[in-house]
Amino acid sequence: SNDHALARYTGLFAGALVALYIALLAPLSGMSLNPARTFGSAAFTRRFRFLPLYVVAPVLGMLLAAEAHARLLPARAVHCAKLNHGDGDCHFVCGGRH
């Protein structure tokens, strides 16, 4: 179906975004993609001031992005976001098989 024309590139897009985060954002902000590394650094220096931000911000960003996507596009245009688009029932409420 044309609804999922880019689905086969999901892994490539995800990998490219991770590479972009590491190459461009980590040197600027000191961000970490590994919660254990972030906690370890904070524990070693005893600086936990921003640790909740590393936990809350990704979840909040994900929820806000999903809400914006659902509100800005008609319901029929919202699809599942899965890295594995193989055969089988959809695990999300999207009303279809993928």
C-alpha positions as CSV (number, residue, x, y, z in Angstrom):
1,S,0.0,0.0,0.0
2,N,1.1,3.6,-0.6
3,D,0.4,4.5,3.0
4,H,3.6,2.9,4.0
5,A,5.9,3.7,1.1
6,L,8.7,4.8,3.4
7,A,8.2,2.1,6.0
8,R,11.1,0.0,4.7
9,Y,13.4,3.0,5.4
10,T,12.4,3.4,9.1
11,G,15.5,1.7,10.4
12,L,17.7,3.9,8.1
13,F,16.0,7.1,9.3
14,A,16.3,6.1,13.0
15,G,20.0,5.3,12.5
16,A,20.6,8.6,10.7
17,L,18.9,10.5,13.5
18,V,21.0,8.8,16.2
19,A,24.2,9.5,14.2
20,L,23.1,13.1,13.9
21,Y,22.4,13.4,17.6
22,I,25.8,12.0,18.5
23,A,27.8,14.0,15.9
24,L,26.1,17.3,16.3
25,L,24.2,17.6,19.6
26,A,26.3,15.7,22.1
27,P,29.3,18.0,21.7
28,L,27.1,21.0,22.1
29,S,25.0,19.9,25.0
30,G,26.7,17.0,26.6
31,M,23.6,14.9,26.0
32,S,23.7,11.2,26.4
33,L,21.7,8.4,24.8
34,N,22.5,6.0,27.6
35,P,20.7,6.6,30.9
36,A,23.3,4.5,32.8
37,R,26.1,6.7,31.5
38,T,24.2,9.8,32.5
39,F,23.4,8.5,35.9
40,G,27.0,7.3,36.4
41,S,28.4,10.7,35.6
42,A,25.9,12.4,37.9
43,A,26.6,9.9,40.7
44,F,30.4,10.3,40.4
45,T,30.2,14.1,40.6
46,R,27.2,14.1,42.9
47,R,25.3,16.5,40.6
48,F,21.8,15.3,40.1
49,R,20.3,18.7,39.3
50,F,19.5,17.9,35.6
51,L,19.1,14.1,35.9
52,P,15.3,14.3,36.0
53,L,15.4,16.2,32.7
54,Y,17.1,13.2,31.0
55,V,14.3,11.0,32.2
56,V,11.2,13.3,31.7
57,A,12.2,15.2,28.5
58,P,12.3,12.3,26.1
59,V,9.0,10.8,27.3
60,L,7.3,14.3,27.2
61,G,8.7,15.0,23.8
62,M,7.5,11.7,22.4
63,L,4.0,12.3,23.8
64,L,3.8,15.9,22.6
65,A,5.0,14.9,19.1
66,A,2.4,12.1,18.9
67,E,-0.3,14.4,20.1
68,A,0.7,17.1,17.5
69,H,0.8,14.5,14.8
70,A,-2.6,13.1,15.6
71,R,-4.2,16.6,15.8
72,L,-2.6,18.0,12.7
73,L,-3.3,15.1,10.4
74,P,-6.7,13.5,9.8
75,A,-7.2,10.2,11.7
76,R,-6.9,8.2,8.6
77,A,-3.4,9.6,7.9
78,V,-2.0,8.6,11.3
79,H,-0.1,5.3,11.1
80,C,1.8,3.0,13.4
81,A,5.4,3.9,14.1
82,K,7.2,0.6,14.2
83,L,10.8,-0.3,13.3
84,N,9.6,-3.8,12.2
85,H,7.0,-3.5,9.5
86,G,6.8,-7.2,8.8
87,D,3.7,-9.3,8.5
88,G,1.4,-9.8,11.5
89,D,-1.1,-8.0,13.6
90,C,-0.5,-4.4,14.6
91,H,0.3,-4.0,18.3
92,F,-1.1,-0.5,18.3
93,V,-4.6,0.9,17.8
94,C,-4.4,1.6,14.1
95,G,-7.1,-0.7,12.8
96,G,-5.0,-2.8,10.4
97,R,-2.4,-5.3,9.6
98,H,1.1,-4.5,8.5
